[in-house]
Amino acid sequence: MNLTDLKIIQQCDLNLLLSLTILIEEQSVSKSAERLDISQPAMSQNLKKLRIMFNDPLFVKHGQGIKATSKALRLYNSLTEWLYLSDRLISQTAFDPMESHGVIRVAFMDDLTQSMIPMILDRILLSAPNIELEFVHKPKDVFSLLESGEIDLAAAGADTPPANIYGRHISNTDYCAAYSVDHPLAKLKQPTLAQIFAYDTAEYSASNLVELEVTQLALQHNLQRKITFSSGSFQVMLQGLLAGKHVGFVPQRTLNSPIWQSKLKGVQIKELVPFESTLYWHARVHKDPLIQWFKDECLAIVNQLKQQTVLV
């Protein structure tokens, strides 16, 4: 390391890099401050210093929180690697995924699994060939399965978890009314809520938050939602939309997917606030090196998908 590099590091408060990592993960100044056990003004001050350090806004306002800029997202992988190496250096423990054995049980939302599974399997097979992954169909109450130990990690909406459940922000997702290219709504450029709810709707019954919000939205506008098709499988629900009879309510990323772009059309429901997705795990595995390694791998994949605009 040359003298110039040493001078740069001397002038840098490395704690700021930790703040930046947490800000990218939480997409919220207040949540980041809570996680690091500092005041919100102190976290805001750290963000100001980071913006000067990197000569970039790093975050822009987005709804009730903030959204990382492309530069901040590009920094994330290097930041998590730095934190991992720092932890290994300080704790003097050497976790080697190549030498690890075990089963990791995961419950993700169906559409999120579809986006992530090829990259997850590719990375795991290369880095941890002795690990077995078991993907469990996501139930409505993932917290009870985490508490019982039936699953190790779960991706779900931003419900308030019990005190013994940890969580990390994944994404804020806009939802759309989706329908087949053969559906009558496909002929309209910008269907109204009244036009959308005039047709039979499909329900993804494994979602205990979004579907409730959609039904409430209809009631708030004095409209009636008629559900005549329901499935606990997201893929089955999407296949059902292809019949051209129903309207479903799906993440924007679903319509962005190459698999569905030519088969489904949709319109963003601006009246619905973006839904926050969170990765959860129980306190019992918070210090488990295998689970934490896999969790970090999942977060890195989520970050990569964000950069590819697959996951929004």
N, C-alpha and C positions, 0 to 999 in steps of 0.2 A: 504494500500500500504506500503510495507516494505522499509527499508532504501536502499536496493540494487536497487529496482525498481526506487526509487526517484533519485538515483545517475545516473542511465542509462538515465532517461529522462532529467536530468540536462545537461548531456553531449551531448544531441541530439538537433540539430537545427530542430525544427518541420517544418520549411519552406521547408526542404529537402523532407519531405514526400509529401508535395503538389507538388513539382517538379516531384517526382517519379510518382504520380498519372497522371499528365498531360503528362509526357513522354510516359506512357503506352497507354494513349488514342490517342495521336497524332502520335506516332511512328516516331518522327522527332525531332531533337534537335532544329532546326531553328523555326519550327512551335510552339514548346513548349515555346521557349523563347519569341516569338511574343505574344502568348496567355497570358503569365505572365508579359508582358511588361518589360522584362529584356534583356540584350544583349546575343548574342549567346555564347560568351566566358564565361559569368557568368553561363549560363545553363550547358555548358560543364564542368565547375568547379563543379557545383552541382552534376552532374553525377559521377564525380570522387569520390566525398565525399560519395555518396550513395553506390558506389561499395565497398568502404572501410567499410562503416557502416554494410552492409549486407554480406560482404565477398563473393560477387558473381558479375559476369560481368553485370548482369541484362538486358543488351541489346547487340545484335550483329549486325554488319552491314548487311543491306538487301536492295539491289537495291540502290535507291537514299536516303533511310532513314535508320531506325534501326528497329530491331525486338526484342520484349521482350522475355527473357528467361522464362522457365517454372517456375522458382522461382518468377520472377517479376509478372507473371500472377497469381500465387497463392496468392500474396500479394494484388492484386487489389481489391477484394471484401472487405477486411478489411480496405483498404485505403479509399474507397468510403464511407464506413460506418462511419469511423472516421471523414471524411470531413462533412458528413451530420449531425452528432451529434454536431460537432464544430459549424456549421452554426446555428443549432437550439439553442445552448447554447448562442451564441453571439447575435443573433437576437431576442431571447426570444419569438419566434413564434412556435406554436405547430401545425404542420400539421399532421392530422390523416387520412390516406386513408380509414379507416373503416367508417369514418363519412362523406366522400366526395361523392358528386353526380355530374354527368356530363357525357358528351359524348366526347370521344377522337377519332379524325379521323386521320387515319394513311395511308400513301401510301408507301409500301415497294416493293422492287423487288420481283417478284413471287417466285423465288427460295429461297430468304432469308426468306420470309414469311413462306414457307413450313418448313424450319428448325426451326424457332423460335416460330411459333404459338402455339404448344402444351405447351411449357414452359410459354409463355406469359399468356395464358388463365388460366393455373394452378395457377400462382402467383397472377394474378389479382383477380380471384374468391376468393382466400383466404384472400388477403390483402385489396381489395377494392370491396366488393360485390355489391355496388350500382353504379359502373361505367359501362358505356356502351362503347364498342369498335366497331368502324366502320372501316373496312379495305377497302380502295379505290383502285381500279385497278390503278397501277402506270402509269401515263401519261409520255410523253417525257419531258414536262416542269413542273417540280414539284414546281419550284420557284414561278411561277405565282399563283398556287393554295395556296401556303403558304402565299403569299402576300395578296390574296383575303380573306383568312381565311377559305377557303373550306376544308383545311386539317391543322392539327396541327403539325404533324411530317412526315418527308419523309426520306427514305433511298435511295440514288442514288449514281452515280459516283461523282468523285471529280471535278465537274465543278466549275468555279469561281462564287460564289453566289453574289447577290447584297449586299450592305453594311448592310442592315437591316435583313440579314439572318445569323443565327449562325450555326456552324457545328462542329461535333465531329467525328474523325476518327473511322471507324469500323474495316476494314480489308483491306489487299492487296490481291487481288485474281488473281491467274493464270488461264488463259483460255485454253480450249482444243477444238480440233476438235472432235466431238462426232458423233457416228453412231451406228446403230443397230448391234447386234452380227451376223446378217444375211447379212450385207452389205459386198460387195467385199473387202473393206478396212480392215475388221476385220481379214482377212487372212494374212495381212501384219504385221510384227513385229513393224516396225517404218516407217509409210508412210511419204513420202516427201511432201512438199508443192505442188509440181507439181501433185503428185498423188491425193492429197486431192481436189485440185481445178479442177481436171478432172471430178469430179462428180457434179451433181446438189446440190445446197446448200439451206438450210432453213434459214430464217431470223426471229429473234425475233424483231418485228418492234417497240416495246416499248423502245428498247435500242437505244439511240441517240448517243452513243459513241463507244461501242464495235463493233457494226456492221459496222460502218464507218471505224474503224481501220482495221477490217478484209478485207474489200473491198480495202482499200489503200494498205494493205500488198500484196494482189494479184497483184495489178498494179505495185508495186515496183519490183516485181520479174517477170514482163512481163507475168503474168498469167491472165486469165479471170475468174471472178467469175460469175457463172450463178445461179441466185436466181429464183427458180420455186415454192417455197412454203414460205408463210409469214404469221405470226400470231402475234397479240398483246398480246396473252396469252402464257406465258412461258410453261405452262403445255400442251397446245395444240401443241406447237411446238415440245416438247419432244415426245408426243404421235405420232406425224407425223414421227419422226425419226424411230419409231419402224417398219414402213412399209419397211425399208431397202433400200430406194431409195435416201435419202438425207444425207448430212453432215450438222450438226449444230455446233454452237460455244457457248460453255457453260462454266460456272465456274468449276474449278476442284472439288469443293465441291459437285457439282451435281453428278459427277461420283463416288464420295466417298459415296454417300447416299445409304443405304441398299435398297431403293426402286428401284434404277436404276442400281446397280452394276451388276446384272445378265442379264440386258436387253440391256445395252449400253456399248460400248467400246470407247476408245478415245486415243488421243495422245496430249500431251502438245505442244502448239505452242510457242516455245522458242523465236521466233522473235517478239512476242507481249510482251511488258512490263506488269508487273502485274497492274491490274486496282484497284484503290483505291475506297473503298466504304465509304460513309460518312452519318451520321445521321444529318438532317437539321431541324431547327425550326425558326420561325419568332421572331423578337424582341418583338412583342406584348405579346408573351407567355414566354419570357425569365425569368420573375419574377412570373409566374403563378405556384403556388406550386404543383398543380395536374399534369400539363404537365411536369414539371421538375422532379417530382417523377417518372412518367411513363417513361420519357427519361432515368433516371438513372437505372430503372428496365431493360429497353431494353439493355443498355450498359452492365449491369451485366450478362444478359443472353448471350450476344455476347461473353463476356469473358469466360463464362462457356462452350459455344460451341467450342471456340478455344481450351480450355484445352482437350475437347473430340475429337479434330481434325475434328469436323463436319464442322466448319467454318474456312476456311483458306484463 
